[in-house]
Amino acid sequence: MDSGASRAPAPGPGETSTVTTAVPARLDRLPWSRWHWMIVIGLGTVWILDGLEVTIVGNVAGRIAEDGSGLDITAAQITGVAAALYVAGACSGALFFGWLTDRYGRKRLFMVTLVVYLAATAMTALSFESWWFFLFRFLTGFGIGGEYAAINSAIDELIPSHYRGRVDLIINGSYWLGAIGGSLLSIVMLDTDIFPKDLGWRLSFALGVVLGLVILLVRRHVPESPRWQFIHGHGDEAEELVGAVEKEIEKEKGAPLPPPDREITIHQRKSIGFGLIARTVFHTYPRRAVLGLSLFIGQAFLYNAITFGFGTILITFFDVPTGSTGYYFAVIAAGNFMGPLLLGKLFDTVGRRIMISSTYLLSGILLFGTAWLFDRGSLGATTLTACWCVVLFFASAGASSAYLTVSEIFPMETRAMAIAFFYALGTAAGGISGPLIFAELTESGVVGDTVLAFQIGAGLMCAAGLVAAFLAVDAERRSLEDIAEPLSTARSASPTDR
Protein backbone atom coordinates (compact mmCIF):
# COMPACT_ATOMS: atom_id res chain seq x y z
CA MET A 1 0.00 0.00 0.00
CA ASP A 2 1.26 3.45 -0.89
CA SER A 3 1.62 5.33 2.35
CA GLY A 4 1.63 8.73 0.72
CA ALA A 5 4.67 9.82 2.76
CA SER A 6 7.66 11.65 1.41
CA ARG A 7 10.79 13.07 2.91
CA ALA A 8 12.77 16.15 2.03
CA PRO A 9 16.50 15.92 1.39
CA ALA A 10 18.65 15.15 4.42
CA PRO A 11 19.10 18.23 6.63
CA GLY A 12 22.40 19.94 7.15
CA PRO A 13 24.03 20.53 10.54
CA GLY A 14 21.63 22.19 13.00
CA GLU A 15 18.59 21.69 10.76
CA THR A 16 15.59 19.40 11.24
CA SER A 17 14.16 16.88 8.79
CA THR A 18 10.95 17.82 7.04
CA VAL A 19 8.54 14.98 6.35
CA THR A 20 5.17 14.86 4.59
CA THR A 21 2.91 12.11 5.83
CA ALA A 22 -0.70 10.94 5.71
CA VAL A 23 -0.40 8.97 8.97
CA PRO A 24 -3.02 11.01 10.94
CA ALA A 25 -5.59 10.75 8.13
CA ARG A 26 -4.84 7.04 7.69
CA LEU A 27 -5.47 6.41 11.40
CA ASP A 28 -8.68 8.47 11.47
CA ARG A 29 -10.29 6.70 8.49
CA LEU A 30 -9.81 3.19 9.94
CA PRO A 31 -13.01 1.27 10.77
CA TRP A 32 -13.36 -0.19 14.25
CA SER A 33 -11.45 -3.46 14.49
CA ARG A 34 -9.86 -6.08 16.74
CA TRP A 35 -6.74 -3.93 16.78
CA HIS A 36 -8.68 -1.11 18.43
CA TRP A 37 -10.11 -3.49 21.00
CA MET A 38 -6.54 -4.48 21.87
CA ILE A 39 -5.76 -0.79 22.50
CA VAL A 40 -8.82 -0.40 24.71
CA ILE A 41 -8.05 -3.50 26.78
CA GLY A 42 -4.33 -2.82 27.05
CA LEU A 43 -4.71 0.81 28.13
CA GLY A 44 -8.09 0.89 29.82
CA THR A 45 -7.74 -1.96 32.27
CA VAL A 46 -5.38 -0.06 34.56
CA TRP A 47 -8.26 2.26 35.53
CA ILE A 48 -10.02 -0.82 36.84
CA LEU A 49 -7.03 -1.35 39.11
CA ASP A 50 -7.04 2.27 40.21
CA GLY A 51 -10.72 2.08 41.06
CA LEU A 52 -10.18 -1.20 42.88
CA GLU A 53 -7.46 0.23 45.08
CA VAL A 54 -8.94 3.64 45.87
CA THR A 55 -12.29 2.05 46.75
CA ILE A 56 -10.65 -0.54 48.96
CA VAL A 57 -8.84 2.20 50.86
CA GLY A 58 -12.08 4.09 51.42
CA ASN A 59 -14.00 1.00 52.51
CA VAL A 60 -11.31 -0.50 54.76
CA ALA A 61 -10.47 2.82 56.44
CA GLY A 62 -12.68 1.99 59.39
CA ARG A 63 -11.18 -1.48 59.77
CA ILE A 64 -7.55 -0.33 59.52
CA ALA A 65 -8.30 2.24 62.23
CA GLU A 66 -9.54 -0.47 64.62
CA ASP A 67 -7.35 -2.05 67.27
CA GLY A 68 -5.71 -5.21 66.01
CA SER A 69 -5.37 -4.08 62.39
CA GLY A 70 -1.58 -3.91 62.59
CA LEU A 71 -1.45 -0.12 62.07
CA ASP A 72 -1.74 2.70 64.59
CA ILE A 73 -3.78 5.06 62.43
CA THR A 74 -7.20 6.77 62.50
CA ALA A 75 -9.95 6.67 59.89
CA ALA A 76 -9.62 10.45 59.43
CA GLN A 77 -5.90 10.04 58.69
CA ILE A 78 -6.69 7.44 56.02
CA THR A 79 -9.49 9.37 54.30
CA GLY A 80 -7.78 12.72 54.92
CA VAL A 81 -3.98 12.65 55.12
CA ALA A 82 -3.42 9.43 53.15
CA ALA A 83 -5.96 10.45 50.49
CA ALA A 84 -4.34 13.87 50.14
CA LEU A 85 -0.88 12.29 49.85
CA TYR A 86 -2.17 9.89 47.20
CA VAL A 87 -3.47 12.82 45.18
CA ALA A 88 -0.30 14.85 45.78
CA GLY A 89 1.68 11.92 44.44
CA ALA A 90 -0.62 11.71 41.42
CA CYS A 91 -0.11 15.41 40.68
CA SER A 92 3.67 15.08 40.96
CA GLY A 93 3.73 11.91 38.89
CA ALA A 94 1.57 13.46 36.19
CA LEU A 95 3.98 16.37 35.73
CA PHE A 96 7.13 14.25 35.92
CA PHE A 97 5.97 11.43 33.67
CA GLY A 98 3.99 13.80 31.42
CA TRP A 99 7.20 15.56 30.44
CA LEU A 100 8.93 12.22 29.87
CA THR A 101 5.96 10.97 27.81
CA ASP A 102 6.19 13.87 25.36
CA ARG A 103 9.96 13.44 25.18
CA TYR A 104 10.43 9.65 25.08
CA GLY A 105 7.11 8.35 23.79
CA ARG A 106 3.80 6.97 25.03
CA LYS A 107 4.59 3.25 25.08
CA ARG A 108 7.81 3.44 27.08
CA LEU A 109 6.17 5.55 29.77
CA PHE A 110 2.88 3.71 30.14
CA MET A 111 4.93 0.59 30.87
CA VAL A 112 7.14 2.36 33.42
CA THR A 113 4.26 4.04 35.23
CA LEU A 114 2.38 0.77 35.66
CA VAL A 115 5.47 -0.84 37.21
CA VAL A 116 5.83 2.08 39.67
CA TYR A 117 2.15 1.83 40.54
CA LEU A 118 2.28 -1.92 41.16
CA ALA A 119 5.46 -1.81 43.24
CA ALA A 120 4.07 0.91 45.51
CA THR A 121 0.77 -0.95 45.92
CA ALA A 122 2.65 -4.07 46.99
CA MET A 123 4.57 -2.06 49.57
CA THR A 124 1.30 -0.60 50.89
CA ALA A 125 0.14 -4.12 51.69
CA LEU A 126 3.22 -4.57 53.87
CA SER A 127 2.60 -1.42 55.94
CA PHE A 128 3.66 -1.76 59.60
CA GLU A 129 3.70 1.93 60.63
CA SER A 130 1.54 4.87 59.59
CA TRP A 131 4.51 6.67 57.97
CA TRP A 132 5.12 3.65 55.71
CA PHE A 133 1.45 3.61 54.70
CA PHE A 134 1.56 7.35 53.93
CA LEU A 135 4.80 7.06 51.94
CA PHE A 136 3.56 4.31 49.66
CA ARG A 137 0.16 5.91 49.20
CA PHE A 138 2.10 8.89 47.82
CA LEU A 139 4.20 6.68 45.54
CA THR A 140 1.14 4.75 44.35
CA GLY A 141 -0.38 8.07 43.37
CA PHE A 142 2.91 9.03 41.70
CA GLY A 143 2.55 6.05 39.38
CA ILE A 144 -1.13 6.56 38.63
CA GLY A 145 -0.55 10.24 37.82
CA GLY A 146 1.90 9.21 35.14
CA GLU A 147 -0.68 6.77 33.80
CA TYR A 148 -3.18 9.58 33.26
CA ALA A 149 -0.76 11.53 31.07
CA ALA A 150 0.69 8.63 29.07
CA ILE A 151 -2.52 6.70 28.52
CA ASN A 152 -4.92 9.52 27.66
CA SER A 153 -2.50 10.92 25.10
CA ALA A 154 -2.04 7.45 23.57
CA ILE A 155 -5.81 6.79 23.44
CA ASP A 156 -6.59 9.95 21.53
CA GLU A 157 -3.73 9.47 19.08
CA LEU A 158 -4.58 5.84 18.27
CA ILE A 159 -8.39 5.88 18.16
CA PRO A 160 -10.19 7.12 14.97
CA SER A 161 -11.78 10.56 15.29
CA HIS A 162 -15.35 9.22 14.87
CA TYR A 163 -14.98 7.07 18.00
CA ARG A 164 -12.54 9.13 20.07
CA GLY A 165 -15.05 10.72 22.46
CA ARG A 166 -16.95 7.60 23.49
CA VAL A 167 -13.81 5.44 23.75
CA ASP A 168 -11.98 7.98 25.90
CA LEU A 169 -14.98 8.35 28.21
CA ILE A 170 -15.58 4.62 28.56
CA ILE A 171 -11.92 3.88 29.23
CA ASN A 172 -11.72 6.57 31.92
CA GLY A 173 -15.09 5.41 33.25
CA SER A 174 -13.82 1.83 33.60
CA TYR A 175 -12.29 3.05 36.86
CA TRP A 176 -15.71 2.36 38.33
CA LEU A 177 -15.71 -1.28 37.33
CA GLY A 178 -12.72 -1.56 39.62
CA ALA A 179 -14.64 0.39 42.25
CA ILE A 180 -17.46 -2.15 42.10
CA GLY A 181 -14.93 -4.96 42.48
CA GLY A 182 -13.17 -3.14 45.31
CA SER A 183 -16.45 -2.57 47.14
CA LEU A 184 -17.49 -6.21 46.94
CA LEU A 185 -13.98 -7.45 47.64
CA SER A 186 -13.77 -5.35 50.79
CA ILE A 187 -16.88 -7.07 52.13
CA VAL A 188 -15.12 -10.43 51.93
CA MET A 189 -11.76 -9.14 53.11
CA LEU A 190 -13.29 -7.38 56.13
CA ASP A 191 -15.17 -10.48 57.25
CA THR A 192 -13.25 -11.53 60.36
CA ASP A 193 -14.77 -15.00 60.11
CA ILE A 194 -12.66 -15.43 56.98
CA PHE A 195 -9.56 -13.27 57.56
CA PRO A 196 -8.04 -11.81 60.72
CA LYS A 197 -8.25 -8.02 61.18
CA ASP A 198 -4.58 -7.54 60.36
CA LEU A 199 -4.63 -9.65 57.18
CA GLY A 200 -7.77 -9.04 55.13
CA TRP A 201 -7.00 -5.45 54.11
CA ARG A 202 -3.43 -6.42 53.19
CA LEU A 203 -4.65 -9.21 50.89
CA SER A 204 -6.92 -6.70 49.16
CA PHE A 205 -3.90 -4.68 48.03
CA ALA A 206 -1.98 -7.83 47.14
CA LEU A 207 -4.77 -9.00 44.83
CA GLY A 208 -4.55 -5.68 42.98
CA VAL A 209 -0.86 -6.34 42.35
CA VAL A 210 -1.59 -9.77 40.88
CA LEU A 211 -4.20 -8.34 38.52
CA GLY A 212 -1.79 -5.57 37.55
CA LEU A 213 0.89 -8.05 36.53
CA VAL A 214 -1.60 -9.64 34.13
CA ILE A 215 -2.35 -6.21 32.66
CA LEU A 216 1.37 -5.56 32.27
CA LEU A 217 1.64 -8.64 30.05
CA VAL A 218 -1.29 -7.49 27.88
CA ARG A 219 0.03 -3.95 27.59
CA ARG A 220 3.30 -5.10 26.00
CA HIS A 221 1.39 -5.51 22.73
CA VAL A 222 0.05 -1.93 22.62
CA PRO A 223 2.13 0.01 20.04
CA GLU A 224 3.75 3.41 20.21
CA SER A 225 1.70 6.32 18.89
CA PRO A 226 2.51 6.81 15.17
CA ARG A 227 1.67 10.50 15.62
CA TRP A 228 4.40 10.80 18.24
CA GLN A 229 6.79 8.79 16.07
CA PHE A 230 6.65 10.87 12.91
CA ILE A 231 7.10 14.16 14.79
CA HIS A 232 10.04 12.89 16.84
CA GLY A 233 12.15 11.61 13.98
CA HIS A 234 10.78 8.07 13.71
CA GLY A 235 8.77 8.55 10.54
CA ASP A 236 9.79 5.22 8.99
CA GLU A 237 8.61 3.33 12.08
CA ALA A 238 5.29 5.21 11.98
CA GLU A 239 4.74 4.34 8.32
CA GLU A 240 5.61 0.70 8.94
CA LEU A 241 3.30 0.43 11.95
CA VAL A 242 0.30 2.03 10.24
CA GLY A 243 0.88 -0.03 7.10
CA ALA A 244 0.83 -3.25 9.13
CA VAL A 245 -2.37 -2.21 10.91
CA GLU A 246 -4.04 -1.35 7.58
CA LYS A 247 -3.19 -4.77 6.16
CA GLU A 248 -4.52 -6.47 9.29
CA ILE A 249 -7.80 -4.53 9.15
CA GLU A 250 -8.27 -5.07 5.40
CA LYS A 251 -7.86 -8.80 5.97
CA GLU A 252 -10.33 -8.70 8.89
CA LYS A 253 -12.96 -6.69 6.96
CA GLY A 254 -12.39 -8.36 3.61
CA ALA A 255 -12.33 -5.05 1.75
CA PRO A 256 -9.72 -2.41 0.84
CA LEU A 257 -9.58 0.79 2.86
CA PRO A 258 -10.40 4.13 1.21
CA PRO A 259 -7.40 6.35 0.44
CA PRO A 260 -6.48 9.00 3.04
CA ASP A 261 -7.92 12.41 2.27
CA ARG A 262 -5.03 14.62 3.36
CA GLU A 263 -1.35 14.90 4.23
CA ILE A 264 0.57 16.96 6.72
CA THR A 265 4.11 18.33 6.43
CA ILE A 266 6.06 18.76 9.65
CA HIS A 267 9.56 19.58 10.87
CA GLN A 268 10.71 16.65 12.97
CA ARG A 269 12.14 17.46 16.39
CA LYS A 270 13.39 15.44 19.34
CA SER A 271 11.80 17.42 22.17
CA ILE A 272 9.74 20.48 23.08
CA GLY A 273 10.88 22.95 25.73
CA PHE A 274 8.75 23.95 28.72
CA GLY A 275 8.76 27.57 27.55
CA LEU A 276 7.17 26.73 24.22
CA ILE A 277 4.60 24.48 25.90
CA ALA A 278 3.64 27.23 28.36
CA ARG A 279 3.36 29.86 25.61
CA THR A 280 1.23 27.53 23.52
CA VAL A 281 -1.18 26.62 26.31
CA PHE A 282 -1.58 30.04 27.93
CA HIS A 283 -0.81 32.54 25.16
CA THR A 284 -2.10 30.82 22.02
CA TYR A 285 -5.04 29.04 23.67
CA PRO A 286 -5.99 31.02 26.82
CA ARG A 287 -9.73 30.23 26.56
CA ARG A 288 -8.96 26.52 26.31
CA ALA A 289 -6.68 26.81 29.33
CA VAL A 290 -9.52 28.31 31.39
CA LEU A 291 -11.83 25.54 30.18
CA GLY A 292 -9.44 22.75 31.12
CA LEU A 293 -8.73 24.18 34.56
CA SER A 294 -12.42 24.70 35.34
CA LEU A 295 -13.39 21.15 34.36
CA PHE A 296 -10.62 19.59 36.42
CA ILE A 297 -11.21 21.64 39.56
CA GLY A 298 -14.94 20.89 39.51
CA GLN A 299 -14.63 17.14 39.13
CA ALA A 300 -11.63 16.91 41.48
CA PHE A 301 -13.55 18.45 44.37
CA LEU A 302 -16.56 16.25 43.77
CA TYR A 303 -14.66 12.98 43.51
CA ASN A 304 -11.51 13.35 45.56
CA ALA A 305 -13.22 15.26 48.34
CA ILE A 306 -16.57 13.60 48.83
CA THR A 307 -16.41 10.06 47.45
CA PHE A 308 -13.23 9.34 49.44
CA GLY A 309 -15.38 9.81 52.57
CA PHE A 310 -18.62 8.15 51.46
CA GLY A 311 -18.05 5.14 53.70
CA THR A 312 -17.41 7.43 56.67
CA ILE A 313 -20.71 9.26 56.00
CA LEU A 314 -22.61 5.97 56.04
CA ILE A 315 -20.97 4.87 59.27
CA THR A 316 -21.28 8.24 61.05
CA PHE A 317 -24.85 9.19 60.17
CA PHE A 318 -26.59 5.90 59.47
CA ASP A 319 -24.70 3.42 61.68
CA VAL A 320 -23.85 1.20 58.73
CA PRO A 321 -21.39 -1.49 59.93
CA THR A 322 -17.82 -1.11 58.68
CA GLY A 323 -17.99 -4.41 56.81
CA SER A 324 -21.17 -3.46 54.94
CA THR A 325 -20.25 -0.10 53.37
CA GLY A 326 -19.00 -1.95 50.29
CA TYR A 327 -22.55 -2.87 49.26
CA TYR A 328 -23.56 0.78 49.11
CA PHE A 329 -20.42 1.89 47.33
CA ALA A 330 -20.87 -0.83 44.70
CA VAL A 331 -24.23 0.73 43.80
CA ILE A 332 -22.88 4.26 43.27
CA ALA A 333 -19.88 2.81 41.43
CA ALA A 334 -22.29 1.11 39.02
CA GLY A 335 -24.00 4.45 38.42
CA ASN A 336 -20.61 6.00 37.74
CA PHE A 337 -19.74 3.42 35.10
CA MET A 338 -23.13 3.49 33.40
CA GLY A 339 -22.83 7.24 32.81
CA PRO A 340 -19.87 7.15 30.38
CA LEU A 341 -21.08 3.84 28.92
CA LEU A 342 -24.55 5.09 27.99
CA LEU A 343 -23.79 8.76 27.36
CA GLY A 344 -20.38 8.37 25.68
CA LYS A 345 -21.69 8.07 22.12
CA LEU A 346 -23.56 11.38 22.49
CA PHE A 347 -20.25 13.20 22.94
CA ASP A 348 -19.43 12.16 19.34
CA THR A 349 -22.90 12.82 17.89
CA VAL A 350 -24.71 15.53 19.86
CA GLY A 351 -21.38 17.22 20.45
CA ARG A 352 -18.82 18.13 23.08
CA ARG A 353 -20.19 21.54 24.12
CA ILE A 354 -23.75 20.41 24.87
CA MET A 355 -22.76 17.16 26.56
CA ILE A 356 -19.91 18.51 28.70
CA SER A 357 -21.88 21.49 29.98
CA SER A 358 -25.10 19.51 30.56
CA THR A 359 -23.44 16.64 32.47
CA TYR A 360 -21.62 19.06 34.77
CA LEU A 361 -24.69 21.22 35.36
CA LEU A 362 -27.08 18.30 35.88
CA SER A 363 -24.80 16.59 38.39
CA GLY A 364 -24.33 19.85 40.31
CA ILE A 365 -28.06 20.65 40.44
CA LEU A 366 -28.91 17.10 41.52
CA LEU A 367 -26.26 17.25 44.24
CA PHE A 368 -27.74 20.49 45.56
CA GLY A 369 -31.05 18.62 45.76
CA THR A 370 -29.38 15.75 47.62
CA ALA A 371 -27.84 18.20 50.11
CA TRP A 372 -31.28 19.73 50.74
CA LEU A 373 -32.88 16.34 51.38
CA PHE A 374 -29.99 15.29 53.62
CA ASP A 375 -30.30 18.50 55.63
CA ARG A 376 -34.04 17.87 56.15
CA GLY A 377 -33.34 14.37 57.45
CA SER A 378 -35.31 12.87 54.58
CA LEU A 379 -32.61 10.39 53.56
CA GLY A 380 -31.47 7.06 54.91
CA ALA A 381 -28.43 5.04 53.88
CA THR A 382 -30.32 3.47 50.97
CA THR A 383 -31.98 6.64 49.67
CA LEU A 384 -28.77 8.68 50.02
CA THR A 385 -26.99 6.02 47.98
CA ALA A 386 -29.75 6.16 45.35
CA CYS A 387 -29.39 9.95 45.13
CA TRP A 388 -25.64 9.68 44.77
CA CYS A 389 -26.06 7.03 42.09
CA VAL A 390 -28.11 9.44 39.96
CA VAL A 391 -25.76 12.38 40.63
CA LEU A 392 -22.71 10.38 39.68
CA PHE A 393 -24.30 8.92 36.54
CA PHE A 394 -23.96 12.39 35.03
CA ALA A 395 -20.89 13.51 36.99
CA SER A 396 -18.83 10.54 35.86
CA ALA A 397 -19.45 11.28 32.17
CA GLY A 398 -18.55 14.91 32.82
CA ALA A 399 -15.42 14.07 34.78
CA SER A 400 -14.21 11.68 32.08
CA SER A 401 -14.81 14.38 29.47
CA ALA A 402 -12.33 16.62 31.31
CA TYR A 403 -9.53 14.20 30.40
CA LEU A 404 -10.86 13.92 26.85
CA THR A 405 -10.99 17.71 26.52
CA VAL A 406 -7.43 18.57 27.56
CA SER A 407 -6.02 15.65 25.58
CA GLU A 408 -7.51 16.82 22.28
CA ILE A 409 -7.63 20.64 22.32
CA PHE A 410 -3.88 21.34 22.48
CA PRO A 411 -1.18 20.61 19.87
CA MET A 412 0.27 17.13 19.52
CA GLU A 413 3.68 18.06 20.94
CA THR A 414 2.18 19.36 24.19
CA ARG A 415 -0.55 16.73 24.67
CA ALA A 416 0.82 14.64 27.53
CA MET A 417 2.21 17.68 29.31
CA ALA A 418 -1.10 19.53 28.95
CA ILE A 419 -2.97 16.57 30.44
CA ALA A 420 -0.44 16.42 33.26
CA PHE A 421 -0.57 20.14 33.95
CA PHE A 422 -4.36 20.48 34.11
CA TYR A 423 -4.73 17.24 36.02
CA ALA A 424 -2.07 18.34 38.53
CA LEU A 425 -3.30 21.90 38.98
CA GLY A 426 -7.01 21.04 39.08
CA THR A 427 -6.51 18.03 41.29
CA ALA A 428 -4.17 19.90 43.62
CA ALA A 429 -6.87 22.51 44.10
CA GLY A 430 -9.70 20.04 44.63
CA GLY A 431 -8.07 16.73 45.36
CA ILE A 432 -5.53 17.67 48.02
CA SER A 433 -7.42 20.36 49.90
CA GLY A 434 -10.73 18.54 49.41
CA PRO A 435 -10.01 15.35 51.38
CA LEU A 436 -8.32 17.33 54.16
CA ILE A 437 -11.29 19.68 54.48
CA PHE A 438 -14.08 17.18 53.99
CA ALA A 439 -12.59 14.45 56.17
CA GLU A 440 -13.22 16.81 59.08
CA LEU A 441 -16.66 17.87 57.83
CA THR A 442 -18.03 14.40 57.14
CA GLU A 443 -16.57 12.84 60.30
CA SER A 444 -17.81 15.56 62.66
CA GLY A 445 -21.26 14.01 62.96
CA VAL A 446 -22.84 17.41 62.34
CA VAL A 447 -25.38 17.31 59.51
CA GLY A 448 -24.70 20.92 58.51
CA ASP A 449 -21.00 20.18 57.96
CA THR A 450 -21.73 17.37 55.51
CA VAL A 451 -24.37 19.49 53.76
CA LEU A 452 -21.70 22.17 53.27
CA ALA A 453 -19.37 19.56 51.77
CA PHE A 454 -22.09 18.54 49.30
CA GLN A 455 -22.84 22.16 48.40
CA ILE A 456 -19.21 23.04 47.70
CA GLY A 457 -18.85 20.11 45.31
CA ALA A 458 -22.18 20.94 43.64
CA GLY A 459 -21.32 24.62 43.23
CA LEU A 460 -17.99 23.91 41.57
CA MET A 461 -19.55 21.41 39.16
CA CYS A 462 -22.20 23.96 38.15
CA ALA A 463 -19.57 26.66 37.67
CA ALA A 464 -17.51 24.36 35.44
CA GLY A 465 -20.63 23.51 33.44
CA LEU A 466 -21.28 27.19 32.75
CA VAL A 467 -17.67 27.69 31.64
CA ALA A 468 -18.03 24.72 29.26
CA ALA A 469 -21.24 26.14 27.81
CA PHE A 470 -19.31 29.19 26.63
CA LEU A 471 -15.77 27.88 26.04
CA ALA A 472 -16.01 24.19 25.07
CA VAL A 473 -14.42 23.29 21.72
CA ASP A 474 -16.53 21.55 19.07
CA ALA A 475 -14.04 18.71 18.67
CA GLU A 476 -16.42 15.87 17.83
CA ARG A 477 -15.44 13.76 14.79
CA ARG A 478 -12.58 16.13 13.94
CA SER A 479 -8.96 15.16 13.42
CA LEU A 480 -6.65 16.13 16.27
CA GLU A 481 -4.57 18.09 13.78
CA ASP A 482 -7.65 20.15 12.81
CA ILE A 483 -8.58 20.90 16.41
CA ALA A 484 -5.08 22.15 17.24
CA GLU A 485 -2.42 22.38 14.55
CA PRO A 486 0.87 20.71 15.55
CA LEU A 487 3.65 23.13 16.48
CA SER A 488 5.93 21.27 14.08
CA THR A 489 3.94 21.91 10.91
CA ALA A 490 6.12 23.18 8.09
CA ARG A 491 4.06 26.30 7.50
CA SER A 492 4.33 28.94 10.18
CA ALA A 493 0.88 29.35 11.69
CA SER A 494 -0.67 31.44 14.44
CA PRO A 495 -3.76 29.42 15.34
CA THR A 496 -6.68 31.25 16.79
CA ASP A 497 -8.13 30.34 20.14
CA ARG A 498 -11.46 28.95 19.02
PEKA-V251016 format. One record per backbone hydrogen bond with DSSP energy under -1.0 kcal/mol. CO is the residue of the C=O (numbers start at 1). NH is the residue of the N-H. If there is no record, write none. Layout:
co->(CO,CO)
nh->(NH,NH)
This chain:
co->(6,12,17,18,19,20,21,22,23,24,25,27,33,34,35,36,37,38,39,40,41,44,45,46,47,48,49,50,51,52,53,54,55,56,60,61,63,66,71,74,75,76,77,80,81,82,83,84,85,86,87,88,89,90,91,92,93,94,95,96,97,98,99,100,101,106,107,108,109,111,112,113,114,115,116,117,118,119,120,121,124,129,130,131,132,133,134,135,136,137,138,139,140,141,142,143,144,145,146,147,148,149,150,151,152,153,154,155,160,163,164,165,166,167,168,169,170,172,173,174,174,175,176,177,178,179,180,181,182,183,184,185,186,188,191,191,196,196,199,200,201,202,203,204,205,206,207,208,209,210,211,212,213,214,215,218,219,225,226,227,228,229,231,234,235,236,237,238,239,240,241,242,243,244,245,246,247,248,249,250,264,265,266,273,274,275,276,277,278,279,279,280,285,286,287,288,289,290,291,292,293,294,295,296,297,298,299,300,301,306,307,309,310,311,312,313,314,314,321,324,325,326,327,328,329,330,331,332,333,334,335,337,338,339,340,344,345,345,346,346,351,352,353,354,355,356,357,358,359,360,361,362,363,364,365,366,367,368,369,370,371,372,373,380,381,382,383,384,385,386,387,388,389,390,391,392,394,395,396,397,400,401,402,403,405,405,411,412,414,415,416,417,418,419,420,421,422,423,424,425,426,427,432,433,434,435,437,438,439,446,447,448,449,450,451,452,453,454,455,456,457,458,459,460,461,462,463,464,465,466,467,468,473,475,479,480,486,488,496)
nh->(20,15,268,8,266,6,264,26,27,28,29,30,37,38,39,40,41,42,43,44,45,47,49,50,51,52,53,54,55,56,57,58,59,60,64,65,66,69,73,78,79,80,82,84,85,86,87,88,89,90,91,92,93,94,95,96,97,98,99,100,101,102,103,104,105,110,111,112,113,115,116,117,118,119,120,121,122,123,124,125,127,133,134,135,136,137,138,139,140,141,142,143,144,145,146,147,148,149,150,151,152,153,154,155,156,157,158,159,163,167,168,169,170,171,172,173,174,175,176,177,178,179,180,181,182,183,184,185,186,187,188,189,190,191,194,195,199,200,203,204,205,206,207,208,209,210,211,212,213,214,215,216,217,218,219,221,222,229,230,231,232,234,269,238,239,240,241,242,243,244,245,246,247,248,249,250,251,252,253,254,21,490,19,277,278,279,280,281,282,283,284,285,289,290,291,292,293,294,295,296,297,298,299,300,301,302,303,304,305,309,310,313,314,315,316,317,318,320,324,327,329,330,331,332,333,334,335,336,337,338,339,341,342,343,344,347,348,349,350,351,355,356,357,358,359,360,361,362,363,364,365,366,367,368,369,370,371,372,373,374,375,376,378,384,385,386,387,388,389,390,391,392,393,394,395,396,398,399,400,401,404,405,406,407,408,409,414,415,418,419,420,421,422,423,424,425,426,427,428,429,430,431,436,437,438,439,441,442,443,450,451,452,453,454,455,456,457,458,459,460,461,462,463,464,465,466,467,468,469,470,471,472,475,478,483,484,489,267,498)
